[in-house]
Amino acid sequence: MIMKINDFFRNLPKKQCKECGNEIEEQHECYGNTCDECQHVTDI
Ligand SMILES: [Zn+2]
C-alpha cells in the first residue's frame, strides 16, 4: 500500500482545544488537546 506522507497529514483532522474549542496550531506536540491560552492557564 503506497501512501504519500503529505496525503496522510492532509487527511488528519485539525486539533481542537478541549477547553474552549479553538483551533489548535500544531506547533508543539506537547500542546496536547488544549490551545495556547488554555495551556497557559493549566501551566502551573
Ligand atoms: Zn483553549
mmCIF file of the protein (N, C-alpha, C, O) and its ligand, coordinates in Angstrom:
data_MODEL
# 
_entry.id   MODEL 
# 
loop_
_entity.id 
_entity.type 
_entity.pdbx_number_of_molecules 
1 polymer     1 
2 non-polymer 1 
# 
_entity_poly.entity_id                      1 
_entity_poly.type                           'polypeptide(L)' 
_entity_poly.nstd_linkage                   no 
_entity_poly.nstd_monomer                   no 
_entity_poly.pdbx_seq_one_letter_code       MIMKINDFFRNLPKKQCKECGNEIEEQHECYGNTCDECQHVTDI 
_entity_poly.pdbx_seq_one_letter_code_can   MIMKINDFFRNLPKKQCKECGNEIEEQHECYGNTCDECQHVTDI 
_entity_poly.pdbx_strand_id                 A 
# 
loop_
_entity_poly_seq.entity_id 
_entity_poly_seq.num 
_entity_poly_seq.mon_id 
_entity_poly_seq.hetero 
1 1  MET n 
1 2  ILE n 
1 3  MET n 
1 4  LYS n 
1 5  ILE n 
1 6  ASN n 
1 7  ASP n 
1 8  PHE n 
1 9  PHE n 
1 10 ARG n 
1 11 ASN n 
1 12 LEU n 
1 13 PRO n 
1 14 LYS n 
1 15 LYS n 
1 16 GLN n 
1 17 CYS n 
1 18 LYS n 
1 19 GLU n 
1 20 CYS n 
1 21 GLY n 
1 22 ASN n 
1 23 GLU n 
1 24 ILE n 
1 25 GLU n 
1 26 GLU n 
1 27 GLN n 
1 28 HIS n 
1 29 GLU n 
1 30 CYS n 
1 31 TYR n 
1 32 GLY n 
1 33 ASN n 
1 34 THR n 
1 35 CYS n 
1 36 ASP n 
1 37 GLU n 
1 38 CYS n 
1 39 GLN n 
1 40 HIS n 
1 41 VAL n 
1 42 THR n 
1 43 ASP n 
1 44 ILE n 
# 
loop_
_struct_asym.id 
_struct_asym.entity_id 
A 1 
B 2 
# 
loop_
_chem_comp.id 
_chem_comp.type 
_chem_comp.mon_nstd_flag 
ARG 'L-peptide linking' y 
ASN 'L-peptide linking' y 
ASP 'L-peptide linking' y 
CYS 'L-peptide linking' y 
GLN 'L-peptide linking' y 
GLU 'L-peptide linking' y 
GLY 'peptide linking'   y 
HIS 'L-peptide linking' y 
ILE 'L-peptide linking' y 
LEU 'L-peptide linking' y 
LYS 'L-peptide linking' y 
MET 'L-peptide linking' y 
PHE 'L-peptide linking' y 
PRO 'L-peptide linking' y 
THR 'L-peptide linking' y 
TYR 'L-peptide linking' y 
VAL 'L-peptide linking' y 
ZN  non-polymer         . 
# 
_pdbx_entity_nonpoly.entity_id   2 
_pdbx_entity_nonpoly.name        ? 
_pdbx_entity_nonpoly.comp_id     ZN 
# 
_pdbx_nonpoly_scheme.asym_id         B 
_pdbx_nonpoly_scheme.entity_id       2 
_pdbx_nonpoly_scheme.mon_id          ZN 
_pdbx_nonpoly_scheme.ndb_seq_num     1 
_pdbx_nonpoly_scheme.pdb_seq_num     101 
_pdbx_nonpoly_scheme.auth_seq_num    101 
_pdbx_nonpoly_scheme.pdb_mon_id      ZN 
_pdbx_nonpoly_scheme.auth_mon_id     ZN 
_pdbx_nonpoly_scheme.pdb_strand_id   A 
_pdbx_nonpoly_scheme.pdb_ins_code    . 
# 
loop_
_atom_site.group_PDB 
_atom_site.id 
_atom_site.type_symbol 
_atom_site.label_atom_id 
_atom_site.label_alt_id 
_atom_site.label_comp_id 
_atom_site.label_asym_id 
_atom_site.label_entity_id 
_atom_site.label_seq_id 
_atom_site.pdbx_PDB_ins_code 
_atom_site.Cartn_x 
_atom_site.Cartn_y 
_atom_site.Cartn_z 
_atom_site.occupancy 
_atom_site.B_iso_or_equiv 
_atom_site.pdbx_formal_charge 
_atom_site.auth_seq_id 
_atom_site.auth_comp_id 
_atom_site.auth_asym_id 
_atom_site.auth_atom_id 
_atom_site.pdbx_PDB_model_num 
ATOM   1   N  N  . MET A 1 1  ? 0.847   -1.201 0.000  1.00 0.00 ? 1   MET A N  1 
ATOM   2   C  CA . MET A 1 1  ? 0.000   0.000  0.000  1.00 0.00 ? 1   MET A CA 1 
ATOM   3   C  C  . MET A 1 1  ? 0.875   1.241  0.000  1.00 0.00 ? 1   MET A C  1 
ATOM   4   O  O  . MET A 1 1  ? 1.656   1.477  0.922  1.00 0.00 ? 1   MET A O  1 
ATOM   5   N  N  . ILE A 1 2  ? 0.729   2.012  -1.037 1.00 0.00 ? 2   ILE A N  1 
ATOM   6   C  CA . ILE A 1 2  ? 1.556   3.226  -1.156 1.00 0.00 ? 2   ILE A CA 1 
ATOM   7   C  C  . ILE A 1 2  ? 0.747   4.449  -0.749 1.00 0.00 ? 2   ILE A C  1 
ATOM   8   O  O  . ILE A 1 2  ? -0.363  4.667  -1.235 1.00 0.00 ? 2   ILE A O  1 
ATOM   9   N  N  . MET A 1 3  ? 1.315   5.238  0.145  1.00 0.00 ? 3   MET A N  1 
ATOM   10  C  CA . MET A 1 3  ? 0.607   6.435  0.602  1.00 0.00 ? 3   MET A CA 1 
ATOM   11  C  C  . MET A 1 3  ? 1.602   7.561  0.810  1.00 0.00 ? 3   MET A C  1 
ATOM   12  O  O  . MET A 1 3  ? 2.563   7.431  1.568  1.00 0.00 ? 3   MET A O  1 
ATOM   13  N  N  . LYS A 1 4  ? 1.360   8.642  0.139  1.00 0.00 ? 4   LYS A N  1 
ATOM   14  C  CA . LYS A 1 4  ? 2.261   9.784  0.312  1.00 0.00 ? 4   LYS A CA 1 
ATOM   15  C  C  . LYS A 1 4  ? 2.112   10.361 1.711  1.00 0.00 ? 4   LYS A C  1 
ATOM   16  O  O  . LYS A 1 4  ? 1.009   10.455 2.249  1.00 0.00 ? 4   LYS A O  1 
ATOM   17  N  N  . ILE A 1 5  ? 3.216   10.737 2.275  1.00 0.00 ? 5   ILE A N  1 
ATOM   18  C  CA . ILE A 1 5  ? 3.199   11.264 3.641  1.00 0.00 ? 5   ILE A CA 1 
ATOM   19  C  C  . ILE A 1 5  ? 2.407   12.568 3.706  1.00 0.00 ? 5   ILE A C  1 
ATOM   20  O  O  . ILE A 1 5  ? 1.780   12.868 4.721  1.00 0.00 ? 5   ILE A O  1 
ATOM   21  N  N  . ASN A 1 6  ? 2.437   13.328 2.637  1.00 0.00 ? 6   ASN A N  1 
ATOM   22  C  CA . ASN A 1 6  ? 1.700   14.594 2.625  1.00 0.00 ? 6   ASN A CA 1 
ATOM   23  C  C  . ASN A 1 6  ? 0.199   14.339 2.664  1.00 0.00 ? 6   ASN A C  1 
ATOM   24  O  O  . ASN A 1 6  ? -0.547  15.057 3.330  1.00 0.00 ? 6   ASN A O  1 
ATOM   25  N  N  . ASP A 1 7  ? -0.232  13.313 1.945  1.00 0.00 ? 7   ASP A N  1 
ATOM   26  C  CA . ASP A 1 7  ? -1.647  12.994 1.947  1.00 0.00 ? 7   ASP A CA 1 
ATOM   27  C  C  . ASP A 1 7  ? -2.098  12.557 3.329  1.00 0.00 ? 7   ASP A C  1 
ATOM   28  O  O  . ASP A 1 7  ? -3.217  12.834 3.761  1.00 0.00 ? 7   ASP A O  1 
ATOM   29  N  N  . PHE A 1 8  ? -1.201  11.871 4.004  1.00 0.00 ? 8   PHE A N  1 
ATOM   30  C  CA . PHE A 1 8  ? -1.535  11.390 5.342  1.00 0.00 ? 8   PHE A CA 1 
ATOM   31  C  C  . PHE A 1 8  ? -1.818  12.556 6.278  1.00 0.00 ? 8   PHE A C  1 
ATOM   32  O  O  . PHE A 1 8  ? -2.815  12.557 6.999  1.00 0.00 ? 8   PHE A O  1 
ATOM   33  N  N  . PHE A 1 9  ? -0.937  13.543 6.260  1.00 0.00 ? 9   PHE A N  1 
ATOM   34  C  CA . PHE A 1 9  ? -1.106  14.676 7.168  1.00 0.00 ? 9   PHE A CA 1 
ATOM   35  C  C  . PHE A 1 9  ? -2.286  15.547 6.760  1.00 0.00 ? 9   PHE A C  1 
ATOM   36  O  O  . PHE A 1 9  ? -2.962  16.141 7.600  1.00 0.00 ? 9   PHE A O  1 
ATOM   37  N  N  . ARG A 1 10 ? -2.519  15.608 5.449  1.00 0.00 ? 10  ARG A N  1 
ATOM   38  C  CA . ARG A 1 10 ? -3.611  16.448 4.974  1.00 0.00 ? 10  ARG A CA 1 
ATOM   39  C  C  . ARG A 1 10 ? -4.952  15.871 5.394  1.00 0.00 ? 10  ARG A C  1 
ATOM   40  O  O  . ARG A 1 10 ? -5.925  16.605 5.569  1.00 0.00 ? 10  ARG A O  1 
ATOM   41  N  N  . ASN A 1 11 ? -5.001  14.575 5.553  1.00 0.00 ? 11  ASN A N  1 
ATOM   42  C  CA . ASN A 1 11 ? -6.258  13.937 5.933  1.00 0.00 ? 11  ASN A CA 1 
ATOM   43  C  C  . ASN A 1 11 ? -6.508  14.005 7.439  1.00 0.00 ? 11  ASN A C  1 
ATOM   44  O  O  . ASN A 1 11 ? -7.603  13.699 7.912  1.00 0.00 ? 11  ASN A O  1 
ATOM   45  N  N  . LEU A 1 12 ? -5.498  14.403 8.170  1.00 0.00 ? 12  LEU A N  1 
ATOM   46  C  CA . LEU A 1 12 ? -5.679  14.495 9.613  1.00 0.00 ? 12  LEU A CA 1 
ATOM   47  C  C  . LEU A 1 12 ? -6.610  15.651 9.958  1.00 0.00 ? 12  LEU A C  1 
ATOM   48  O  O  . LEU A 1 12 ? -6.471  16.745 9.410  1.00 0.00 ? 12  LEU A O  1 
ATOM   49  N  N  . PRO A 1 13 ? -7.539  15.422 10.844 1.00 0.00 ? 13  PRO A N  1 
ATOM   50  C  CA . PRO A 1 13 ? -8.431  16.486 11.289 1.00 0.00 ? 13  PRO A CA 1 
ATOM   51  C  C  . PRO A 1 13 ? -7.671  17.487 12.134 1.00 0.00 ? 13  PRO A C  1 
ATOM   52  O  O  . PRO A 1 13 ? -6.728  17.134 12.842 1.00 0.00 ? 13  PRO A O  1 
ATOM   53  N  N  . LYS A 1 14 ? -8.092  18.742 12.053 1.00 0.00 ? 14  LYS A N  1 
ATOM   54  C  CA . LYS A 1 14 ? -7.410  19.755 12.848 1.00 0.00 ? 14  LYS A CA 1 
ATOM   55  C  C  . LYS A 1 14 ? -7.732  19.570 14.319 1.00 0.00 ? 14  LYS A C  1 
ATOM   56  O  O  . LYS A 1 14 ? -8.847  19.221 14.706 1.00 0.00 ? 14  LYS A O  1 
ATOM   57  N  N  . LYS A 1 15 ? -6.718  19.816 15.110 1.00 0.00 ? 15  LYS A N  1 
ATOM   58  C  CA . LYS A 1 15 ? -6.942  19.693 16.550 1.00 0.00 ? 15  LYS A CA 1 
ATOM   59  C  C  . LYS A 1 15 ? -7.835  20.814 17.051 1.00 0.00 ? 15  LYS A C  1 
ATOM   60  O  O  . LYS A 1 15 ? -7.798  21.937 16.549 1.00 0.00 ? 15  LYS A O  1 
ATOM   61  N  N  . GLN A 1 16 ? -8.626  20.488 18.037 1.00 0.00 ? 16  GLN A N  1 
ATOM   62  C  CA . GLN A 1 16 ? -9.482  21.485 18.649 1.00 0.00 ? 16  GLN A CA 1 
ATOM   63  C  C  . GLN A 1 16 ? -9.254  21.481 20.144 1.00 0.00 ? 16  GLN A C  1 
ATOM   64  O  O  . GLN A 1 16 ? -9.116  20.427 20.764 1.00 0.00 ? 16  GLN A O  1 
ATOM   65  N  N  . CYS A 1 17 ? -9.216  22.660 20.712 1.00 0.00 ? 17  CYS A N  1 
ATOM   66  C  CA . CYS A 1 17 ? -8.998  22.779 22.143 1.00 0.00 ? 17  CYS A CA 1 
ATOM   67  C  C  . CYS A 1 17 ? -10.165 22.163 22.901 1.00 0.00 ? 17  CYS A C  1 
ATOM   68  O  O  . CYS A 1 17 ? -11.326 22.468 22.627 1.00 0.00 ? 17  CYS A O  1 
ATOM   69  N  N  . LYS A 1 18 ? -9.854  21.306 23.842 1.00 0.00 ? 18  LYS A N  1 
ATOM   70  C  CA . LYS A 1 18 ? -10.920 20.645 24.598 1.00 0.00 ? 18  LYS A CA 1 
ATOM   71  C  C  . LYS A 1 18 ? -11.529 21.600 25.615 1.00 0.00 ? 18  LYS A C  1 
ATOM   72  O  O  . LYS A 1 18 ? -12.587 21.325 26.180 1.00 0.00 ? 18  LYS A O  1 
ATOM   73  N  N  . GLU A 1 19 ? -10.852 22.729 25.846 1.00 0.00 ? 19  GLU A N  1 
ATOM   74  C  CA . GLU A 1 19 ? -11.342 23.681 26.842 1.00 0.00 ? 19  GLU A CA 1 
ATOM   75  C  C  . GLU A 1 19 ? -12.262 24.718 26.212 1.00 0.00 ? 19  GLU A C  1 
ATOM   76  O  O  . GLU A 1 19 ? -13.369 24.941 26.702 1.00 0.00 ? 19  GLU A O  1 
ATOM   77  N  N  . CYS A 1 20 ? -11.818 25.354 25.133 1.00 0.00 ? 20  CYS A N  1 
ATOM   78  C  CA . CYS A 1 20 ? -12.590 26.449 24.552 1.00 0.00 ? 20  CYS A CA 1 
ATOM   79  C  C  . CYS A 1 20 ? -13.035 26.148 23.126 1.00 0.00 ? 20  CYS A C  1 
ATOM   80  O  O  . CYS A 1 20 ? -13.856 26.875 22.567 1.00 0.00 ? 20  CYS A O  1 
ATOM   81  N  N  . GLY A 1 21 ? -12.503 25.086 22.537 1.00 0.00 ? 21  GLY A N  1 
ATOM   82  C  CA . GLY A 1 21 ? -12.934 24.703 21.196 1.00 0.00 ? 21  GLY A CA 1 
ATOM   83  C  C  . GLY A 1 21 ? -12.195 25.436 20.098 1.00 0.00 ? 21  GLY A C  1 
ATOM   84  O  O  . GLY A 1 21 ? -12.534 25.293 18.923 1.00 0.00 ? 21  GLY A O  1 
ATOM   85  N  N  . ASN A 1 22 ? -11.186 26.223 20.457 1.00 0.00 ? 22  ASN A N  1 
ATOM   86  C  CA . ASN A 1 22 ? -10.396 26.927 19.457 1.00 0.00 ? 22  ASN A CA 1 
ATOM   87  C  C  . ASN A 1 22 ? -9.566  25.954 18.635 1.00 0.00 ? 22  ASN A C  1 
ATOM   88  O  O  . ASN A 1 22 ? -9.194  24.873 19.094 1.00 0.00 ? 22  ASN A O  1 
ATOM   89  N  N  . GLU A 1 23 ? -9.291  26.369 17.417 1.00 0.00 ? 23  GLU A N  1 
ATOM   90  C  CA . GLU A 1 23 ? -8.430  25.546 16.588 1.00 0.00 ? 23  GLU A CA 1 
ATOM   91  C  C  . GLU A 1 23 ? -7.000  25.630 17.102 1.00 0.00 ? 23  GLU A C  1 
ATOM   92  O  O  . GLU A 1 23 ? -6.506  26.713 17.417 1.00 0.00 ? 23  GLU A O  1 
ATOM   93  N  N  . ILE A 1 24 ? -6.351  24.497 17.184 1.00 0.00 ? 24  ILE A N  1 
ATOM   94  C  CA . ILE A 1 24 ? -5.007  24.479 17.751 1.00 0.00 ? 24  ILE A CA 1 
ATOM   95  C  C  . ILE A 1 24 ? -3.959  24.461 16.648 1.00 0.00 ? 24  ILE A C  1 
ATOM   96  O  O  . ILE A 1 24 ? -3.983  23.611 15.758 1.00 0.00 ? 24  ILE A O  1 
ATOM   97  N  N  . GLU A 1 25 ? -3.055  25.401 16.724 1.00 0.00 ? 25  GLU A N  1 
ATOM   98  C  CA . GLU A 1 25 ? -1.937  25.401 15.795 1.00 0.00 ? 25  GLU A CA 1 
ATOM   99  C  C  . GLU A 1 25 ? -0.946  24.345 16.260 1.00 0.00 ? 25  GLU A C  1 
ATOM   100 O  O  . GLU A 1 25 ? -0.399  24.432 17.359 1.00 0.00 ? 25  GLU A O  1 
ATOM   101 N  N  . GLU A 1 26 ? -0.726  23.365 15.430 1.00 0.00 ? 26  GLU A N  1 
ATOM   102 C  CA . GLU A 1 26 ? 0.143   22.270 15.845 1.00 0.00 ? 26  GLU A CA 1 
ATOM   103 C  C  . GLU A 1 26 ? 1.605   22.657 15.706 1.00 0.00 ? 26  GLU A C  1 
ATOM   104 O  O  . GLU A 1 26 ? 2.287   22.254 14.764 1.00 0.00 ? 26  GLU A O  1 
ATOM   105 N  N  . GLN A 1 27 ? 2.058   23.428 16.643 1.00 0.00 ? 27  GLN A N  1 
ATOM   106 C  CA . GLN A 1 27 ? 3.456   23.849 16.627 1.00 0.00 ? 27  GLN A CA 1 
ATOM   107 C  C  . GLN A 1 27 ? 4.273   22.986 17.577 1.00 0.00 ? 27  GLN A C  1 
ATOM   108 O  O  . GLN A 1 27 ? 5.434   22.671 17.316 1.00 0.00 ? 27  GLN A O  1 
ATOM   109 N  N  . HIS A 1 28 ? 3.653   22.619 18.662 1.00 0.00 ? 28  HIS A N  1 
ATOM   110 C  CA . HIS A 1 28 ? 4.350   21.802 19.645 1.00 0.00 ? 28  HIS A CA 1 
ATOM   111 C  C  . HIS A 1 28 ? 3.499   20.584 19.986 1.00 0.00 ? 28  HIS A C  1 
ATOM   112 O  O  . HIS A 1 28 ? 2.306   20.709 20.264 1.00 0.00 ? 28  HIS A O  1 
ATOM   113 N  N  . GLU A 1 29 ? 4.095   19.452 19.964 1.00 0.00 ? 29  GLU A N  1 
ATOM   114 C  CA . GLU A 1 29 ? 3.340   18.240 20.259 1.00 0.00 ? 29  GLU A CA 1 
ATOM   115 C  C  . GLU A 1 29 ? 2.909   18.201 21.718 1.00 0.00 ? 29  GLU A C  1 
ATOM   116 O  O  . GLU A 1 29 ? 1.945   17.524 22.073 1.00 0.00 ? 29  GLU A O  1 
ATOM   117 N  N  . CYS A 1 30 ? 3.626   18.925 22.552 1.00 0.00 ? 30  CYS A N  1 
ATOM   118 C  CA . CYS A 1 30 ? 3.327   18.908 23.982 1.00 0.00 ? 30  CYS A CA 1 
ATOM   119 C  C  . CYS A 1 30 ? 2.065   19.692 24.287 1.00 0.00 ? 30  CYS A C  1 
ATOM   120 O  O  . CYS A 1 30 ? 1.599   19.707 25.427 1.00 0.00 ? 30  CYS A O  1 
ATOM   121 N  N  . TYR A 1 31 ? 1.511   20.342 23.276 1.00 0.00 ? 31  TYR A N  1 
ATOM   122 C  CA . TYR A 1 31 ? 0.290   21.107 23.500 1.00 0.00 ? 31  TYR A CA 1 
ATOM   123 C  C  . TYR A 1 31 ? -0.859  20.216 23.936 1.00 0.00 ? 31  TYR A C  1 
ATOM   124 O  O  . TYR A 1 31 ? -1.729  20.640 24.696 1.00 0.00 ? 31  TYR A O  1 
ATOM   125 N  N  . GLY A 1 32 ? -0.861  19.003 23.463 1.00 0.00 ? 32  GLY A N  1 
ATOM   126 C  CA . GLY A 1 32 ? -1.937  18.097 23.832 1.00 0.00 ? 32  GLY A CA 1 
ATOM   127 C  C  . GLY A 1 32 ? -3.242  18.514 23.196 1.00 0.00 ? 32  GLY A C  1 
ATOM   128 O  O  . GLY A 1 32 ? -3.296  18.746 21.988 1.00 0.00 ? 32  GLY A O  1 
ATOM   129 N  N  . ASN A 1 33 ? -4.292  18.613 23.986 1.00 0.00 ? 33  ASN A N  1 
ATOM   130 C  CA . ASN A 1 33 ? -5.612  18.925 23.453 1.00 0.00 ? 33  ASN A CA 1 
ATOM   131 C  C  . ASN A 1 33 ? -6.094  20.298 23.875 1.00 0.00 ? 33  ASN A C  1 
ATOM   132 O  O  . ASN A 1 33 ? -7.292  20.580 23.825 1.00 0.00 ? 33  ASN A O  1 
ATOM   133 N  N  . THR A 1 34 ? -5.172  21.154 24.290 1.00 0.00 ? 34  THR A N  1 
ATOM   134 C  CA . THR A 1 34 ? -5.583  22.493 24.683 1.00 0.00 ? 34  THR A CA 1 
ATOM   135 C  C  . THR A 1 34 ? -4.840  23.529 23.862 1.00 0.00 ? 34  THR A C  1 
ATOM   136 O  O  . THR A 1 34 ? -3.699  23.310 23.455 1.00 0.00 ? 34  THR A O  1 
ATOM   137 N  N  . CYS A 1 35 ? -5.492  24.662 23.621 1.00 0.00 ? 35  CYS A N  1 
ATOM   138 C  CA . CYS A 1 35 ? -4.878  25.717 22.826 1.00 0.00 ? 35  CYS A CA 1 
ATOM   139 C  C  . CYS A 1 35 ? -3.856  26.479 23.677 1.00 0.00 ? 35  CYS A C  1 
ATOM   140 O  O  . CYS A 1 35 ? -3.650  26.191 24.856 1.00 0.00 ? 35  CYS A O  1 
ATOM   141 N  N  . ASP A 1 36 ? -3.241  27.444 23.037 1.00 0.00 ? 36  ASP A N  1 
ATOM   142 C  CA . ASP A 1 36 ? -2.159  28.180 23.702 1.00 0.00 ? 36  ASP A CA 1 
ATOM   143 C  C  . ASP A 1 36 ? -2.640  28.864 24.986 1.00 0.00 ? 36  ASP A C  1 
ATOM   144 O  O  . ASP A 1 36 ? -1.989  28.801 26.029 1.00 0.00 ? 36  ASP A O  1 
ATOM   145 N  N  . GLU A 1 37 ? -3.798  29.517 24.877 1.00 0.00 ? 37  GLU A N  1 
ATOM   146 C  CA . GLU A 1 37 ? -4.310  30.243 26.043 1.00 0.00 ? 37  GLU A CA 1 
ATOM   147 C  C  . GLU A 1 37 ? -4.635  29.298 27.204 1.00 0.00 ? 37  GLU A C  1 
ATOM   148 O  O  . GLU A 1 37 ? -4.227  29.526 28.343 1.00 0.00 ? 37  GLU A O  1 
ATOM   149 N  N  . CYS A 1 38 ? -5.366  28.254 26.895 1.00 0.00 ? 38  CYS A N  1 
ATOM   150 C  CA . CYS A 1 38 ? -5.739  27.304 27.941 1.00 0.00 ? 38  CYS A CA 1 
ATOM   151 C  C  . CYS A 1 38 ? -4.508  26.608 28.494 1.00 0.00 ? 38  CYS A C  1 
ATOM   152 O  O  . CYS A 1 38 ? -4.468  26.228 29.664 1.00 0.00 ? 38  CYS A O  1 
ATOM   153 N  N  . GLN A 1 39 ? -3.508  26.445 27.642 1.00 0.00 ? 39  GLN A N  1 
ATOM   154 C  CA . GLN A 1 39 ? -2.286  25.807 28.072 1.00 0.00 ? 39  GLN A CA 1 
ATOM   155 C  C  . GLN A 1 39 ? -1.612  26.633 29.166 1.00 0.00 ? 39  GLN A C  1 
ATOM   156 O  O  . GLN A 1 39 ? -1.074  26.092 30.132 1.00 0.00 ? 39  GLN A O  1 
ATOM   157 N  N  . HIS A 1 40 ? -1.654  27.951 28.992 1.00 0.00 ? 40  HIS A N  1 
ATOM   158 C  CA . HIS A 1 40 ? -1.046  28.832 29.991 1.00 0.00 ? 40  HIS A CA 1 
ATOM   159 C  C  . HIS A 1 40 ? -1.808  28.745 31.313 1.00 0.00 ? 40  HIS A C  1 
ATOM   160 O  O  . HIS A 1 40 ? -1.219  28.810 32.392 1.00 0.00 ? 40  HIS A O  1 
ATOM   161 N  N  . VAL A 1 41 ? -3.114  28.599 31.207 1.00 0.00 ? 41  VAL A N  1 
ATOM   162 C  CA . VAL A 1 41 ? -3.937  28.533 32.413 1.00 0.00 ? 41  VAL A CA 1 
ATOM   163 C  C  . VAL A 1 41 ? -3.599  27.297 33.233 1.00 0.00 ? 41  VAL A C  1 
ATOM   164 O  O  . VAL A 1 41 ? -3.517  27.346 34.461 1.00 0.00 ? 41  VAL A O  1 
ATOM   165 N  N  . THR A 1 42 ? -3.407  26.202 32.533 1.00 0.00 ? 42  THR A N  1 
ATOM   166 C  CA . THR A 1 42 ? -3.165  24.946 33.235 1.00 0.00 ? 42  THR A CA 1 
ATOM   167 C  C  . THR A 1 42 ? -1.682  24.743 33.547 1.00 0.00 ? 42  THR A C  1 
ATOM   168 O  O  . THR A 1 42 ? -1.294  23.805 34.244 1.00 0.00 ? 42  THR A O  1 
ATOM   169 N  N  . ASP A 1 43 ? -0.869  25.652 33.009 1.00 0.00 ? 43  ASP A N  1 
ATOM   170 C  CA . ASP A 1 43 ? 0.567   25.513 33.212 1.00 0.00 ? 43  ASP A CA 1 
ATOM   171 C  C  . ASP A 1 43 ? 0.977   26.146 34.542 1.00 0.00 ? 43  ASP A C  1 
ATOM   172 O  O  . ASP A 1 43 ? 1.454   27.281 34.580 1.00 0.00 ? 43  ASP A O  1 
ATOM   173 N  N  . ILE A 1 44 ? 0.790   25.418 35.601 1.00 0.00 ? 44  ILE A N  1 
ATOM   174 C  CA . ILE A 1 44 ? 1.096   25.961 36.922 1.00 0.00 ? 44  ILE A CA 1 
ATOM   175 C  C  . ILE A 1 44 ? 2.552   25.696 37.291 1.00 0.00 ? 44  ILE A C  1 
ATOM   176 O  O  . ILE A 1 44 ? 2.995   26.082 38.373 1.00 0.00 ? 44  ILE A O  1 
HETATM 177 ZN ZN . ZN  B 2 .  ? -8.489  26.800 24.576 1.00 0.00 2 101 ZN  A ZN 1 
# 
